[in-house]
Amino acid sequence: MPKLTIHIDQVKCVGAGSCVLAAPEVFDQREEDGIVILLMENPPEHLTASVKKAARLCPALAIILEEK
């Protein structure tokens, strides 16, 4: 199974919070402006589906997934 690595473009992030709703174990938001905070760059395999959903839901396309 490929290993998933998550990259975040905080400049693109609009603070919609879709990622936090889809994968709260992996994403959070800064208190002051709602910009995404990555809690884990390489999530365990059981979170892959929710991380991929978060990337699909992101209106700013600020979540970049890399599978190795």
Secondary structure, DSSP 8 states (H G I E B T S, - for coil): ---EEEEE-TTT-----HHHHH-TTTEEE-TTT--EEES-SS--GGGHHHHHHHHHH-TT--EEEEE-
